[in-house]
Amino acid sequence: MDSQVLMALALSLVGGLSTSIGALFVVLNEAPNLKILGLLQGFAAGLMLSISFLDLAHNAINSIGFLKGNLWFFGGVIFFGIIANFIPEPTLAPSSDVRGKKKSGDEGGKDTLKKHRRQVLYSGIITAIGISLHNFPEGMAVFLGSMKGLRVGVNLALAIALHNIPEGVAVALPVYFATQSKWQAFKLATLSGFAEPLGVIIVAYLFPSSLSPDILEGLLGAVGGVMAFLTLHEMLPLAFDYAGQKQAVKAVFLGMAFMSASLYFLEISLPQEMSL
């Protein structure tokens, strides 16, 4: 394998595996109460909305035009909305209702958490898929940056690593609370980061030179629509239920600000000839 490709792979692994750091923030802490869960869910929703609107959809509109970018974005919204109609809402078994009446305080909260377990797990899996697709072009950028020089590649990889930490939180958080398994949460967040070295491999060996950049940007815009629908349909209602509307909204904007800041520092680390 070419030495430049190996270097790009190593740098992309640094960026990709930083999702594991975000997962560690989730799994190394004790399970919080329902209000903390709602705040963290709101924070993760803010991360997702920032990626969807301020990164993927924004780049698609700038690259292929306002009309085409919006068509791709809302195409993703409609596509995922249709799929969501065929996914049954989680329900609580009657026996659990009976047990819930005998419980009080924290035990009653556990029943509520159990009721939403499938819904939270579903949002976590889709989040992991969306963030994996979001990380894929970052791997391409690391490869192209390393081709320009080691300094450019290292700076870009470090910027992406910082940027990916909150993404690891967004993936691990719902999986951890849905499965109560720290290993499953850590594993899924780590796997979502492997999209970056995969991007290096594909752009180096398999990426067809004839693929239209407009189609690629459009597909990423559609991914933004999918992530936005998921966030507003699944993650935000859970945040409202657990933390209350006012506190959840504050957490959402905090998450958006955090991700926007990381996107900014990532953008200024890119060479002028490149953009994500």
N, C-alpha and C positions, 0 to 999 in steps of 0.2 A: 504494500500500500504506500502511496506517495507520502513523503514526510510532511508536506503541507496539509494533506488531508488528516493525517494522524494528529497534528497539532490542533487543527480545527475541531476534531472530535474531542480531544482532551479539554479544550476551552469550552466547548458546548456542554460537556458533562459537568463542568464547574457551574455553569449557569443553570442547567437543567436540574441538577441534584439539589440546588438551593430550595426547591419546593419541599425537600425533606426537612429543611430547617424550619420552614413555616409549619409543617406537620408536627414537628417536635414541640413547638410552642403550644399546640393544642393537646397532644397526648401526654405531655409531662406534667400537666396541671391536673389537679383533682377535678372531677366532674362538677361543674358549677350548677347553681340552682336554675330554675326555669327563667328567671329574669335575666341572669347572666347569659343563658343560652339565647334568649331573644336579642340581647344586645350584640352578641357575637354574630348571630344570624343576620342582623341588620348591617353590621360592619361588612360581612362577606357579601351581602346584597349590594352594598355600595361599591365594593371592588368589581363585582360583575357588571354593574351598570356603567361604571367608568370605562371598563374595557370595551363594552358593547357600543356605547354612544361616542365616547371621546377618542377611541382608538380604531376599532374595526370599521364601524360605519363612517366615521370621519375620513379615514384613509380611502375607503371605497369611493366616497363622494368626490374627494379631491382627485382621485386617479381616473375615474371613468365618468365623472359628471354627476350633477345633482339628480337628474331623472333616473339614470341607470343605477346609481348607487342606492337610491331609495327603493327602486323596484326590487333589487336584490335583497335589501334589508327586510322589506315587508314580505317578500317571498319567503324568507326564512321564518318570519313571524307566523305567516299563514300555515306553512308546512308543519311547524311544531305545534301550532294550535290544533290542527286536524289530528295529529298524533295523540295529543293530550286528551282528546275526546274519547279515545279508545282505551285509556288507562283508567281502571277503576279507582275511585277514591278509597283510601283506607278507612276501615270501620273498626269499632271496638266490639269485641265479642260480648254477649250478654253476661257471661260469667264474670268477665272483668268488671262490668258495671256493678254487679252485686258486691264483688270484693271492694270496689272503689267506695261503696257506701259505708263499708266497715272501716275504712281507712280515714286518716285525717292528716293535715299538715303536709309534710314532705312526701308521705306515702301516696297521698292523693295526687301530688304533683307528678310522681312517677307514673301513675296511671295515665295522666294526660300526656306525658312524654311517650308512653307506649302506644297511645292511640295514633300519634303522628309518626311513628317510627318508619313505616314504609314510605310515607310522603317525604320525609327528610332524607332517607336513603336514596330515593329516586332523584331528588334535587342534587345530591352529592355526586351521583354517577354522571348525570348530565353535565354538571359543572366540570368534572374531570375531563370529559370528552371535549367540551368547549375550550377549556384552557389548554388541552393538548393541541388542538387545532390552532389556537392562538400562539402557542410556543413554537409551532413548526416553522413559520417564516423567521422567527428569531434565530433558529439554528442555521437557516440559510444565510442570515445576516452575519453570524459569527464566521461562517466559512468564507464569505466574500470579504469580510473585514480582515481575517487572518491572511488572505491572499495579498492584501495591501501592505502587510507588515505585522510583525509580532506585537509591537506596541499597540497598534490599532485593535488587533484581535484580543489582547489581554484586557485593555480598557473596556471594550465592548462586552466581553464575557463577565467582567466584574459588575458592570452596570446592569446587565441582564440578571445576574445572580441576586442583586439587591431587589430588583423589580419582581423577581419570582417568589420571594419569601411570602408576601401576602397572598399570592396565588395558592401556595401550599396550604395556608390557613383556610382559604375558601373551599378547597377540596376536602381537607381532613376534617373540618369542623362538622359538617352534616353527617359524614360517614361514621365518625366516632360516636355521635349521639344516637344515630340510628341503630348501629350494630353493637355498641358498648365494647367494641374491640379496638384497642389502641393499634394493634398490628395491622388490621384491615385499613384503618385510616391512614397510617403511615405508608403502607404499601401502595394504596391507590394514589396518594399525593406524589409519591416517588415515581410511579409509573407515568403520571401525567408529564413529569419533567423529561422523560426519555424521548419526547417528541422532538426535542432540540437536536440531540445527536442524530436522530433519524432524518431530520431536515438536512443535516450536513451530508449524510450518505446519499440521500436522493439527489440533492443539487449537484453533488460531485460526480455521480455515476449514472443515475437513472432519469434525471429530470429532462424531459424532451425540450430541446431548444425551440421547437415550433409552438409550444403551448402559449396561448395568448395571455399576456399579463392582465388584460381586462377581465378574462374569465377567472383568473386566480384572485384578483381583487374583489370581484363580484361574489365569489364563493365565501371569502372571508367576511364580506359585508353580510351575507346570509347567515353566517355563524353568529355575527353580532345580533341579528334579529332573533335567532334561537335563544341565545343567552339572555337577551332582554326579556323575552316572553317568559322564560323559566324563572327569572328573578322576580318579576312582577306577579306571576301566577302562583308560584310555590314558596319562594324564600321570604318575600316581604310579608305575606299574610301570617306566616309562622312568627316572624319577628314581632308583628303587631299583637298576636295572641299572647306571646310570652312576656314581652317587655312593655307593652302599652304603646299606643301610637306615637306619642310625643317623644318618648325616649328612643324608640326604634328609628324614627325619622332622623334624630340627631346622630345615631350610630351609622345610618346609611350615608349621610353627608360626610361623616368622618372617614368612612371607608372610601368614598369617592375622592376625597381630598388626598388621602394617603396614596391611592393608586395613581392619581393624576400627577402627584409629585414624583413618583417613581417613573412614570412615563416620560416626564420632562427630563429627568436626569439621564434616562436611557437615550432620549432623542439627542441631547447635547453631546453625548458620548459618541454618536455615530459620525463617520466622515460625511462631508457635505454631499458626496456622490450617492449616499445611501440613505434610506429611510425605512421605517417599519410601518 
